[in-house]
Amino acid sequence: MGNVIRLETPLSEGDARALRVGDVVYLTGTIYQIRLGGHLKALECAEKGERPPFDLEGSVIYHAFSSIARTDAGWKLNYIGATTSALLNKYEPPLIRGFKIRGIVGKGGMDRATLEAMREIGCVYLAQVGGASALYTSRVKGVHAAYWEELGAEKVFALRVEDFGPLHVGMDAHGNSLYENVSSAVKSKLPEIYKALKIVV
């Protein structure tokens, strides 16, 4: 197990590059729930030379599903949990490069192209523990605002979090990926497994 590190957002490049695969991170500050629609809208802004109505530079974005309702007092979070990050592989590298994203929270990891963008810019992938949505929901202390409400369920939410974690560094800004390490280890063991099971390939 790596170091336990508490950080406040927005993150600096130095914050991101100081983290290594295996470290455990807790975040305090603002993070953005941003799904596919939000990625596309942000990239559209970049193509037009415009800035989104919220500041993504140095931000931590959250690949998440949630139940957030509008009330007379503002937005109320009912629950939130990580979604599968690989669904956004195509859009993450240009988002990281275009806005200097410093952290991504999600589950399942991302591809080699995203890892390269993370290494280039200084960004880390922070994996949420599975089956613990209630814990992470409790660490969200409020919803600051919603952006691009025309996107419906894909709108972007600014979330105020406190000690949001534990989050495990699954991919770091030095080109290391826990997911690739595990995959390589499994592949190296396959011949031995096949032999034990007497499987011919």
Secondary structure, DSSP 8 states (H G I E B T S, - for coil): ---EEEEESS--HHHHHT--TT-EEEEEEEEEE--HHHHHHHHHHHHTT---SS--TT-EEE-EEEEEEEETTEEEEEEEEE-BGGGGTTTHHHHHHHHT--EEEEBS---HHHHHHHHHHT-EEEEE-TT-HHHHHHTEEEEEEEE-GGGGGG-EEEEEEEEEEEEEEEE-TTS-BHHHHHHHHHHHHHHHHHHHHT---
